[in-house]
Amino acid sequence: MVDLEYFNGTEWVKTGSFGGENIAWWSLGGDDHNYRTVNAETGAVLTDRSEYGGK
């Protein structure tokens, strides 16, 4: 499983869980600024499309 998270300026907020990374990004419809995908089991960041670089 892959979690999709949004950075609201203060913290990362989980916005959903998906069966794969491509489906998570597709769910945003192209508006993916300040989002990242995280492996739900390990917590490892898979892809970060934020200006915060996973901080």
N, CA and C atoms as a LAMMPS dump frame, in Angstrom:
ITEM: TIMESTEP
0
ITEM: NUMBER OF ATOMS
165
ITEM: BOX BOUNDS ff ff ff
-5.0000000000000000e+02 5.0000000000000000e+02
-5.0000000000000000e+02 5.0000000000000000e+02
-5.0000000000000000e+02 5.0000000000000000e+02
ITEM: ATOMS id mol type element x y z
1 1 1 N 0.835 -1.188 0
2 1 2 C 0 0 0
3 1 3 C 0.879 1.25 0
4 2 1 N 0.311 2.301 -0.575
5 2 2 C 0.992 3.583 -0.679
6 2 3 C 0.085 4.653 -0.077
7 3 1 N 0.646 5.468 0.802
8 3 2 C -0.09 6.599 1.368
9 3 3 C 0.254 7.856 0.583
10 4 1 N -0.742 8.672 0.356
11 4 2 C -0.555 9.971 -0.281
12 4 3 C -0.655 11.016 0.822
13 5 1 N 0.342 11.898 0.894
14 5 2 C 0.369 12.915 1.943
15 5 3 C 0.522 14.299 1.332
16 6 1 N -0.072 15.291 2.005
17 6 2 C -0.019 16.692 1.591
18 6 3 C 0.659 17.497 2.696
19 7 1 N 1.573 18.4 2.315
20 7 2 C 2.214 19.274 3.301
21 7 3 C 1.438 20.576 3.371
22 8 1 N 0.853 20.869 4.528
23 8 2 C 0.004 22.047 4.684
24 8 3 C 0.755 23.28 5.175
25 9 1 N 2.074 23.21 5.2
26 9 2 C 2.884 24.32 5.669
27 9 3 C 3.418 24.1 7.064
28 10 1 N 2.824 23.159 7.78
29 10 2 C 3.234 22.844 9.134
30 10 3 C 3.585 21.364 9.297
31 11 1 N 2.759 20.509 8.697
32 11 2 C 2.949 19.071 8.864
33 11 3 C 2.432 18.311 7.643
34 12 1 N 2.859 17.056 7.519
35 12 2 C 2.356 16.179 6.469
36 12 3 C 1.037 15.575 6.915
37 13 1 N 0.03 15.657 6.052
38 13 2 C -1.305 15.149 6.358
39 13 3 C -1.629 14.024 5.379
40 14 1 N -1.985 12.873 5.909
41 14 2 C -2.354 11.736 5.066
42 14 3 C -3.691 12.034 4.395
43 15 1 N -3.72 11.894 3.072
44 15 2 C -4.949 12.197 2.331
45 15 3 C -5.585 10.967 1.71
46 16 1 N -4.904 9.822 1.784
47 16 2 C -5.492 8.598 1.245
48 16 3 C -4.483 7.48 1.16
49 17 1 N -5.005 6.257 0.991
50 17 2 C -4.182 5.067 0.804
51 17 3 C -4.584 4.422 -0.505
52 18 1 N -3.586 3.938 -1.24
53 18 2 C -3.834 3.393 -2.573
54 18 3 C -3.031 2.116 -2.761
55 19 1 N -3.457 1.322 -3.716
56 19 2 C -2.793 0.064 -4.015
57 19 3 C -1.468 0.233 -4.731
58 20 1 N -1.217 1.389 -5.304
59 20 2 C 0.03 1.632 -6.015
60 20 3 C 0.314 3.108 -6.152
61 21 1 N 1.57 3.419 -6.422
62 21 2 C 1.996 4.812 -6.512
63 21 3 C 1.356 5.542 -7.694
64 22 1 N 1.26 4.882 -8.837
65 22 2 C 0.652 5.528 -10.014
66 22 3 C -0.8 5.911 -9.765
67 23 1 N -1.528 5.049 -9.098
68 23 2 C -2.941 5.337 -8.801
69 23 3 C -3.054 6.528 -7.851
70 24 1 N -2.149 6.619 -6.893
71 24 2 C -2.158 7.738 -5.943
72 24 3 C -1.977 9.062 -6.676
73 25 1 N -0.977 9.125 -7.578
74 25 2 C -0.745 10.369 -8.322
75 25 3 C -1.893 10.662 -9.276
76 26 1 N -2.421 9.642 -9.899
77 26 2 C -3.533 9.81 -10.834
78 26 3 C -4.751 10.4 -10.116
79 27 1 N -4.965 10.034 -8.876
80 27 2 C -6.132 10.505 -8.116
81 27 3 C -6.144 12.023 -7.95
82 28 1 N -4.971 12.653 -8.067
83 28 2 C -4.883 14.104 -7.897
84 28 3 C -5.256 14.872 -9.15
85 29 1 N -5.305 14.207 -10.281
86 29 2 C -5.686 14.868 -11.521
87 29 3 C -4.721 15.95 -11.977
88 30 1 N -3.453 15.831 -11.644
89 30 2 C -2.46 16.798 -12.092
90 30 3 C -2.147 17.89 -11.086
91 31 1 N -2.972 18.083 -10.079
92 31 2 C -2.724 19.095 -9.046
93 31 3 C -1.938 18.435 -7.918
94 32 1 N -0.643 18.219 -8.154
95 32 2 C 0.149 17.431 -7.209
96 32 3 C 1.195 18.256 -6.444
97 33 1 N 1.071 19.57 -6.453
98 33 2 C 2.019 20.436 -5.746
99 33 3 C 1.922 20.194 -4.236
100 34 1 N 3.052 19.983 -3.603
101 34 2 C 3.181 19.748 -2.157
102 34 3 C 2.642 18.395 -1.702
103 35 1 N 2.651 17.416 -2.598
104 35 2 C 2.269 16.055 -2.23
105 35 3 C 3.473 15.146 -2.291
106 36 1 N 3.377 14.041 -1.57
107 36 2 C 4.375 12.981 -1.653
108 36 3 C 3.688 11.642 -1.457
109 37 1 N 4.352 10.581 -1.926
110 37 2 C 3.87 9.228 -1.691
111 37 3 C 4.831 8.549 -0.725
112 38 1 N 4.256 7.721 0.148
113 38 2 C 5.018 7.065 1.205
114 38 3 C 4.634 5.591 1.238
115 39 1 N 5.617 4.716 1.369
116 39 2 C 5.342 3.299 1.55
117 39 3 C 4.634 3.143 2.891
118 40 1 N 3.413 2.624 2.875
119 40 2 C 2.593 2.538 4.081
120 40 3 C 3.186 1.591 5.123
121 41 1 N 3.953 0.604 4.689
122 41 2 C 4.513 -0.373 5.623
123 41 3 C 5.815 0.1 6.256
124 42 1 N 6.676 0.743 5.473
125 42 2 C 7.994 1.126 5.987
126 42 3 C 8.118 2.598 6.341
127 43 1 N 7.225 3.429 5.8
128 43 2 C 7.305 4.871 6.036
129 43 3 C 8.293 5.578 5.13
130 44 1 N 8.912 4.833 4.205
131 44 2 C 9.886 5.43 3.286
132 44 3 C 9.181 6.294 2.246
133 45 1 N 9.731 7.482 2.001
134 45 2 C 9.189 8.369 0.976
135 45 3 C 9.56 7.807 -0.386
136 46 1 N 8.564 7.625 -1.255
137 46 2 C 8.788 7.085 -2.592
138 46 3 C 9.034 8.2 -3.59
139 47 1 N 8.118 9.164 -3.665
140 47 2 C 8.247 10.31 -4.551
141 47 3 C 7.77 11.55 -3.817
142 48 1 N 8.538 12.613 -3.913
143 48 2 C 8.19 13.863 -3.217
144 48 3 C 8.098 14.977 -4.26
145 49 1 N 6.92 15.529 -4.434
146 49 2 C 6.72 16.632 -5.362
147 49 3 C 6.409 17.92 -4.609
148 50 1 N 7.086 18.081 -3.495
149 50 2 C 6.874 19.284 -2.695
150 50 3 C 8.122 20.147 -2.745
151 51 1 N 7.98 21.374 -2.347
152 51 2 C 9.12 22.269 -2.254
153 51 3 C 9.847 22.063 -0.936
154 52 1 N 9.319 21.188 -0.087
155 52 2 C 9.883 20.976 1.244
156 52 3 C 10.826 19.79 1.3
157 53 1 N 10.873 18.993 0.239
158 53 2 C 11.832 17.907 0.146
159 53 3 C 11.709 16.859 1.237
160 54 1 N 10.489 16.63 1.704
161 54 2 C 10.26 15.599 2.69
162 54 3 C 10.614 15.972 4.117
163 55 1 N 10.851 17.246 4.369
164 55 2 C 11.223 17.693 5.714
165 55 3 C 10.005 17.832 6.585
